Amino acid sequence: MPSQRIVLLLLLLASPWPALACSPCRTMVFASVFDSHFTLRLMLVVLPVALLVLLATWLYRTTESRHDDAHVR
C-alpha cells in the first residue's frame, strides 16, 4: 500500500492548515516570515532548484544530441 501512503502525504502537504502556534506566537511568526526581506529569502530558496532544473535540462539535451549523432554515423 505505498500508493496510499504517498496520496496521504500529498494530501497533508497540500492542505492549507495554518501553522500550529498560539495566537501571540502566530502573529510574531507571520511578522518574521513576511517582513521586508521576504522576496530575497524566497529567491534564495528558489534559485538552487531553478539551477538544478536548468542543469538537468542542459544535460538531457546534450546527451540526447550526442546519442542521436552516434546513431547517424
Jmol script that loads the backbone (N, CA, C; Angstrom):
load data "model"
ATOM      1  N   MET A   1       0.781  -1.198   0.000  1.00  0.00           N
ATOM      2  CA  MET A   1       0.000   0.000   0.000  1.00  0.00           C
ATOM      3  C   MET A   1       0.837   1.284   0.000  1.00  0.00           C
ATOM      4  N   PRO A   2       1.978   1.299  -0.685  1.00  0.00           N
ATOM      5  CA  PRO A   2       2.771   2.529  -0.733  1.00  0.00           C
ATOM      6  C   PRO A   2       2.037   3.665  -1.437  1.00  0.00           C
ATOM      7  N   SER A   3       1.180   3.357  -2.405  1.00  0.00           N
ATOM      8  CA  SER A   3       0.484   4.426  -3.127  1.00  0.00           C
ATOM      9  C   SER A   3      -0.467   5.171  -2.203  1.00  0.00           C
ATOM     10  N   GLN A   4      -1.095   4.451  -1.264  1.00  0.00           N
ATOM     11  CA  GLN A   4      -1.986   5.121  -0.313  1.00  0.00           C
ATOM     12  C   GLN A   4      -1.201   6.042   0.609  1.00  0.00           C
ATOM     13  N   ARG A   5      -0.014   5.633   1.002  1.00  0.00           N
ATOM     14  CA  ARG A   5       0.824   6.464   1.849  1.00  0.00           C
ATOM     15  C   ARG A   5       1.263   7.724   1.105  1.00  0.00           C
ATOM     16  N   ILE A   6       1.589   7.576  -0.164  1.00  0.00           N
ATOM     17  CA  ILE A   6       2.001   8.727  -0.961  1.00  0.00           C
ATOM     18  C   ILE A   6       0.842   9.703  -1.110  1.00  0.00           C
ATOM     19  N   VAL A   7      -0.355   9.178  -1.377  1.00  0.00           N
ATOM     20  CA  VAL A   7      -1.528  10.041  -1.518  1.00  0.00           C
ATOM     21  C   VAL A   7      -1.818  10.760  -0.205  1.00  0.00           C
ATOM     22  N   LEU A   8      -1.716  10.055   0.915  1.00  0.00           N
ATOM     23  CA  LEU A   8      -1.941  10.675   2.213  1.00  0.00           C
ATOM     24  C   LEU A   8      -0.917  11.772   2.484  1.00  0.00           C
ATOM     25  N   LEU A   9       0.338  11.495   2.173  1.00  0.00           N
ATOM     26  CA  LEU A   9       1.385  12.502   2.368  1.00  0.00           C
ATOM     27  C   LEU A   9       1.133  13.730   1.496  1.00  0.00           C
ATOM     28  N   LEU A  10       0.766  13.525   0.245  1.00  0.00           N
ATOM     29  CA  LEU A  10       0.479  14.650  -0.645  1.00  0.00           C
ATOM     30  C   LEU A  10      -0.718  15.461  -0.164  1.00  0.00           C
ATOM     31  N   LEU A  11      -1.735  14.777   0.346  1.00  0.00           N
ATOM     32  CA  LEU A  11      -2.888  15.498   0.870  1.00  0.00           C
ATOM     33  C   LEU A  11      -2.527  16.322   2.099  1.00  0.00           C
ATOM     34  N   LEU A  12      -1.687  15.767   2.960  1.00  0.00           N
ATOM     35  CA  LEU A  12      -1.258  16.511   4.143  1.00  0.00           C
ATOM     36  C   LEU A  12      -0.406  17.716   3.768  1.00  0.00           C
ATOM     37  N   LEU A  13       0.465  17.548   2.779  1.00  0.00           N
ATOM     38  CA  LEU A  13       1.317  18.656   2.363  1.00  0.00           C
ATOM     39  C   LEU A  13       0.539  19.735   1.627  1.00  0.00           C
ATOM     40  N   ALA A  14      -0.507  19.348   0.916  1.00  0.00           N
ATOM     41  CA  ALA A  14      -1.277  20.301   0.122  1.00  0.00           C
ATOM     42  C   ALA A  14      -2.377  20.980   0.931  1.00  0.00           C
ATOM     43  N   SER A  15      -2.646  20.505   2.119  1.00  0.00           N
ATOM     44  CA  SER A  15      -3.735  21.087   2.903  1.00  0.00           C
ATOM     45  C   SER A  15      -3.345  22.478   3.396  1.00  0.00           C
ATOM     46  N   PRO A  16      -4.291  23.392   3.395  1.00  0.00           N
ATOM     47  CA  PRO A  16      -3.989  24.779   3.787  1.00  0.00           C
ATOM     48  C   PRO A  16      -4.112  25.026   5.289  1.00  0.00           C
ATOM     49  N   TRP A  17      -3.602  24.139   6.094  1.00  0.00           N
ATOM     50  CA  TRP A  17      -3.668  24.319   7.536  1.00  0.00           C
ATOM     51  C   TRP A  17      -2.674  25.388   7.967  1.00  0.00           C
ATOM     52  N   PRO A  18      -3.084  26.250   8.873  1.00  0.00           N
ATOM     53  CA  PRO A  18      -2.132  27.247   9.381  1.00  0.00           C
ATOM     54  C   PRO A  18      -1.128  26.588  10.317  1.00  0.00           C
ATOM     55  N   ALA A  19      -0.040  27.251  10.532  1.00  0.00           N
ATOM     56  CA  ALA A  19       0.975  26.724  11.440  1.00  0.00           C
ATOM     57  C   ALA A  19       0.376  26.597  12.836  1.00  0.00           C
ATOM     58  N   LEU A  20       0.752  25.533  13.504  1.00  0.00           N
ATOM     59  CA  LEU A  20       0.235  25.323  14.854  1.00  0.00           C
ATOM     60  C   LEU A  20       1.037  26.170  15.832  1.00  0.00           C
ATOM     61  N   ALA A  21       0.420  27.216  16.313  1.00  0.00           N
ATOM     62  CA  ALA A  21       1.055  28.104  17.285  1.00  0.00           C
ATOM     63  C   ALA A  21      -0.043  28.844  18.022  1.00  0.00           C
ATOM     64  N   CYS A  22       0.292  29.306  19.184  1.00  0.00           N
ATOM     65  CA  CYS A  22      -0.690  30.088  19.933  1.00  0.00           C
ATOM     66  C   CYS A  22      -0.887  31.439  19.233  1.00  0.00           C
ATOM     67  N   SER A  23      -1.950  32.125  19.582  1.00  0.00           N
ATOM     68  CA  SER A  23      -2.287  33.381  18.899  1.00  0.00           C
ATOM     69  C   SER A  23      -1.174  34.428  18.952  1.00  0.00           C
ATOM     70  N   PRO A  24      -0.571  34.706  20.116  1.00  0.00           N
ATOM     71  CA  PRO A  24       0.504  35.709  20.123  1.00  0.00           C
ATOM     72  C   PRO A  24       1.723  35.263  19.314  1.00  0.00           C
ATOM     73  N   CYS A  25       2.045  33.983  19.408  1.00  0.00           N
ATOM     74  CA  CYS A  25       3.216  33.482  18.662  1.00  0.00           C
ATOM     75  C   CYS A  25       2.959  33.484  17.162  1.00  0.00           C
ATOM     76  N   ARG A  26       1.722  33.175  16.761  1.00  0.00           N
ATOM     77  CA  ARG A  26       1.390  33.122  15.336  1.00  0.00           C
ATOM     78  C   ARG A  26       1.622  34.482  14.690  1.00  0.00           C
ATOM     79  N   THR A  27       1.217  35.546  15.354  1.00  0.00           N
ATOM     80  CA  THR A  27       1.423  36.874  14.768  1.00  0.00           C
ATOM     81  C   THR A  27       2.907  37.207  14.678  1.00  0.00           C
ATOM     82  N   MET A  28       3.697  36.778  15.664  1.00  0.00           N
ATOM     83  CA  MET A  28       5.143  37.030  15.602  1.00  0.00           C
ATOM     84  C   MET A  28       5.796  36.220  14.490  1.00  0.00           C
ATOM     85  N   VAL A  29       5.332  34.982  14.302  1.00  0.00           N
ATOM     86  CA  VAL A  29       5.886  34.141  13.238  1.00  0.00           C
ATOM     87  C   VAL A  29       5.551  34.739  11.876  1.00  0.00           C
ATOM     88  N   PHE A  30       4.304  35.127  11.671  1.00  0.00           N
ATOM     89  CA  PHE A  30       3.922  35.741  10.401  1.00  0.00           C
ATOM     90  C   PHE A  30       4.707  37.017  10.151  1.00  0.00           C
ATOM     91  N   ALA A  31       4.889  37.815  11.196  1.00  0.00           N
ATOM     92  CA  ALA A  31       5.636  39.062  11.045  1.00  0.00           C
ATOM     93  C   ALA A  31       7.090  38.797  10.684  1.00  0.00           C
ATOM     94  N   SER A  32       7.673  37.738  11.216  1.00  0.00           N
ATOM     95  CA  SER A  32       9.083  37.451  10.909  1.00  0.00           C
ATOM     96  C   SER A  32       9.247  36.806   9.535  1.00  0.00           C
ATOM     97  N   VAL A  33       8.232  36.092   9.076  1.00  0.00           N
ATOM     98  CA  VAL A  33       8.333  35.457   7.760  1.00  0.00           C
ATOM     99  C   VAL A  33       8.032  36.460   6.652  1.00  0.00           C
ATOM    100  N   PHE A  34       6.962  37.208   6.796  1.00  0.00           N
ATOM    101  CA  PHE A  34       6.519  38.133   5.756  1.00  0.00           C
ATOM    102  C   PHE A  34       7.003  39.553   6.038  1.00  0.00           C
ATOM    103  N   ASP A  35       8.285  39.699   6.259  1.00  0.00           N
ATOM    104  CA  ASP A  35       8.847  41.024   6.502  1.00  0.00           C
ATOM    105  C   ASP A  35       9.384  41.608   5.199  1.00  0.00           C
ATOM    106  N   SER A  36      10.171  42.631   5.277  1.00  0.00           N
ATOM    107  CA  SER A  36      10.661  43.304   4.072  1.00  0.00           C
ATOM    108  C   SER A  36      11.676  42.464   3.293  1.00  0.00           C
ATOM    109  N   HIS A  37      12.217  41.420   3.894  1.00  0.00           N
ATOM    110  CA  HIS A  37      13.204  40.561   3.225  1.00  0.00           C
ATOM    111  C   HIS A  37      12.584  39.285   2.654  1.00  0.00           C
ATOM    112  N   PHE A  38      11.253  39.223   2.613  1.00  0.00           N
ATOM    113  CA  PHE A  38      10.581  38.005   2.157  1.00  0.00           C
ATOM    114  C   PHE A  38      10.956  37.643   0.726  1.00  0.00           C
ATOM    115  N   THR A  39      10.969  38.609  -0.161  1.00  0.00           N
ATOM    116  CA  THR A  39      11.271  38.337  -1.572  1.00  0.00           C
ATOM    117  C   THR A  39      12.693  37.815  -1.735  1.00  0.00           C
ATOM    118  N   LEU A  40      13.620  38.394  -1.028  1.00  0.00           N
ATOM    119  CA  LEU A  40      15.008  37.931  -1.098  1.00  0.00           C
ATOM    120  C   LEU A  40      15.126  36.505  -0.589  1.00  0.00           C
ATOM    121  N   ARG A  41      14.500  36.215   0.526  1.00  0.00           N
ATOM    122  CA  ARG A  41      14.552  34.851   1.080  1.00  0.00           C
ATOM    123  C   ARG A  41      13.896  33.840   0.141  1.00  0.00           C
ATOM    124  N   LEU A  42      12.792  34.240  -0.462  1.00  0.00           N
ATOM    125  CA  LEU A  42      12.112  33.357  -1.403  1.00  0.00           C
ATOM    126  C   LEU A  42      13.001  33.064  -2.609  1.00  0.00           C
ATOM    127  N   MET A  43      13.662  34.080  -3.130  1.00  0.00           N
ATOM    128  CA  MET A  43      14.564  33.881  -4.268  1.00  0.00           C
ATOM    129  C   MET A  43      15.753  32.997  -3.890  1.00  0.00           C
ATOM    130  N   LEU A  44      16.257  33.127  -2.682  1.00  0.00           N
ATOM    131  CA  LEU A  44      17.369  32.289  -2.247  1.00  0.00           C
ATOM    132  C   LEU A  44      16.960  30.829  -2.102  1.00  0.00           C
ATOM    133  N   VAL A  45      15.695  30.588  -1.839  1.00  0.00           N
ATOM    134  CA  VAL A  45      15.201  29.215  -1.753  1.00  0.00           C
ATOM    135  C   VAL A  45      14.943  28.657  -3.158  1.00  0.00           C
ATOM    136  N   VAL A  46      14.400  29.486  -4.047  1.00  0.00           N
ATOM    137  CA  VAL A  46      14.023  29.030  -5.385  1.00  0.00           C
ATOM    138  C   VAL A  46      15.234  28.914  -6.308  1.00  0.00           C
ATOM    139  N   LEU A  47      16.240  29.735  -6.129  1.00  0.00           N
ATOM    140  CA  LEU A  47      17.391  29.769  -7.028  1.00  0.00           C
ATOM    141  C   LEU A  47      18.097  28.418  -7.179  1.00  0.00           C
ATOM    142  N   PRO A  48      18.438  27.707  -6.107  1.00  0.00           N
ATOM    143  CA  PRO A  48      19.104  26.407  -6.304  1.00  0.00           C
ATOM    144  C   PRO A  48      18.243  25.396  -7.055  1.00  0.00           C
ATOM    145  N   VAL A  49      16.938  25.418  -6.810  1.00  0.00           N
ATOM    146  CA  VAL A  49      16.046  24.500  -7.526  1.00  0.00           C
ATOM    147  C   VAL A  49      16.025  24.842  -9.008  1.00  0.00           C
ATOM    148  N   ALA A  50      15.944  26.116  -9.329  1.00  0.00           N
ATOM    149  CA  ALA A  50      15.943  26.540 -10.734  1.00  0.00           C
ATOM    150  C   ALA A  50      17.261  26.171 -11.409  1.00  0.00           C
ATOM    151  N   LEU A  51      18.370  26.350 -10.713  1.00  0.00           N
ATOM    152  CA  LEU A  51      19.665  25.977 -11.288  1.00  0.00           C
ATOM    153  C   LEU A  51      19.762  24.476 -11.539  1.00  0.00           C
ATOM    154  N   LEU A  52      19.253  23.673 -10.628  1.00  0.00           N
ATOM    155  CA  LEU A  52      19.268  22.224 -10.831  1.00  0.00           C
ATOM    156  C   LEU A  52      18.393  21.812 -12.011  1.00  0.00           C
ATOM    157  N   VAL A  53      17.254  22.454 -12.159  1.00  0.00           N
ATOM    158  CA  VAL A  53      16.389  22.150 -13.299  1.00  0.00           C
ATOM    159  C   VAL A  53      17.068  22.539 -14.608  1.00  0.00           C
ATOM    160  N   LEU A  54      17.702  23.700 -14.633  1.00  0.00           N
ATOM    161  CA  LEU A  54      18.427  24.120 -15.835  1.00  0.00           C
ATOM    162  C   LEU A  54      19.580  23.176 -16.154  1.00  0.00           C
ATOM    163  N   LEU A  55      20.320  22.759 -15.138  1.00  0.00           N
ATOM    164  CA  LEU A  55      21.426  21.825 -15.343  1.00  0.00           C
ATOM    165  C   LEU A  55      20.920  20.485 -15.860  1.00  0.00           C
ATOM    166  N   ALA A  56      19.858  19.975 -15.282  1.00  0.00           N
ATOM    167  CA  ALA A  56      19.302  18.694 -15.729  1.00  0.00           C
ATOM    168  C   ALA A  56      18.796  18.789 -17.163  1.00  0.00           C
ATOM    169  N   THR A  57      18.155  19.904 -17.504  1.00  0.00           N
ATOM    170  CA  THR A  57      17.670  20.089 -18.877  1.00  0.00           C
ATOM    171  C   THR A  57      18.829  20.159 -19.855  1.00  0.00           C
ATOM    172  N   TRP A  58      19.857  20.896 -19.489  1.00  0.00           N
ATOM    173  CA  TRP A  58      21.026  21.014 -20.361  1.00  0.00           C
ATOM    174  C   TRP A  58      21.703  19.652 -20.550  1.00  0.00           C
ATOM    175  N   LEU A  59      21.872  18.906 -19.457  1.00  0.00           N
ATOM    176  CA  LEU A  59      22.488  17.581 -19.566  1.00  0.00           C
ATOM    177  C   LEU A  59      21.648  16.643 -20.417  1.00  0.00           C
ATOM    178  N   TYR A  60      20.343  16.694 -20.255  1.00  0.00           N
ATOM    179  CA  TYR A  60      19.457  15.833 -21.038  1.00  0.00           C
ATOM    180  C   TYR A  60      19.565  16.157 -22.522  1.00  0.00           C
ATOM    181  N   ARG A  61      19.546  17.440 -22.845  1.00  0.00           N
ATOM    182  CA  ARG A  61      19.606  17.822 -24.257  1.00  0.00           C
ATOM    183  C   ARG A  61      20.956  17.521 -24.886  1.00  0.00           C
ATOM    184  N   THR A  62      22.062  17.721 -24.151  1.00  0.00           N
ATOM    185  CA  THR A  62      23.374  17.455 -24.732  1.00  0.00           C
ATOM    186  C   THR A  62      23.609  15.959 -24.901  1.00  0.00           C
ATOM    187  N   THR A  63      23.182  15.163 -23.944  1.00  0.00           N
ATOM    188  CA  THR A  63      23.358  13.715 -24.102  1.00  0.00           C
ATOM    189  C   THR A  63      22.415  13.168 -25.156  1.00  0.00           C
ATOM    190  N   GLU A  64      21.239  13.773 -25.294  1.00  0.00           N
ATOM    191  CA  GLU A  64      20.305  13.335 -26.328  1.00  0.00           C
ATOM    192  C   GLU A  64      20.878  13.621 -27.709  1.00  0.00           C
ATOM    193  N   SER A  65      21.490  14.786 -27.903  1.00  0.00           N
ATOM    194  CA  SER A  65      22.056  15.108 -29.213  1.00  0.00           C
ATOM    195  C   SER A  65      23.272  14.229 -29.502  1.00  0.00           C
ATOM    196  N   ARG A  66      24.067  13.921 -28.507  1.00  0.00           N
ATOM    197  CA  ARG A  66      25.202  13.010 -28.709  1.00  0.00           C
ATOM    198  C   ARG A  66      24.709  11.617 -29.057  1.00  0.00           C
ATOM    199  N   HIS A  67      23.625  11.207 -28.389  1.00  0.00           N
ATOM    200  CA  HIS A  67      23.060   9.880 -28.665  1.00  0.00           C
ATOM    201  C   HIS A  67      22.516   9.823 -30.085  1.00  0.00           C
ATOM    202  N   ASP A  68      21.865  10.892 -30.551  1.00  0.00           N
ATOM    203  CA  ASP A  68      21.349  10.933 -31.905  1.00  0.00           C
ATOM    204  C   ASP A  68      22.500  10.943 -32.916  1.00  0.00           C
ATOM    205  N   ASP A  69      23.588  11.665 -32.632  1.00  0.00           N
ATOM    206  CA  ASP A  69      24.742  11.724 -33.516  1.00  0.00           C
ATOM    207  C   ASP A  69      25.414  10.359 -33.638  1.00  0.00           C
ATOM    208  N   ALA A  70      25.410   9.586 -32.581  1.00  0.00           N
ATOM    209  CA  ALA A  70      26.038   8.267 -32.614  1.00  0.00           C
ATOM    210  C   ALA A  70      25.261   7.329 -33.510  1.00  0.00           C
ATOM    211  N   HIS A  71      23.943   7.473 -33.572  1.00  0.00           N
ATOM    212  CA  HIS A  71      23.132   6.599 -34.426  1.00  0.00           C
ATOM    213  C   HIS A  71      23.229   6.991 -35.897  1.00  0.00           C
ATOM    214  N   VAL A  72      23.547   8.247 -36.182  1.00  0.00           N
ATOM    215  CA  VAL A  72      23.641   8.707 -37.561  1.00  0.00           C
ATOM    216  C   VAL A  72      24.886   8.141 -38.232  1.00  0.00           C
ATOM    217  N   ARG A  73      25.967   8.044 -37.498  1.00  0.00           N
ATOM    218  CA  ARG A  73      27.226   7.585 -38.085  1.00  0.00           C
ATOM    219  C   ARG A  73      27.253   6.146 -38.396  1.00  0.00           C
TER     220      ARG A  73
END
end "model"
wireframe off; spacefill off
backbone 0.3
color backbone group
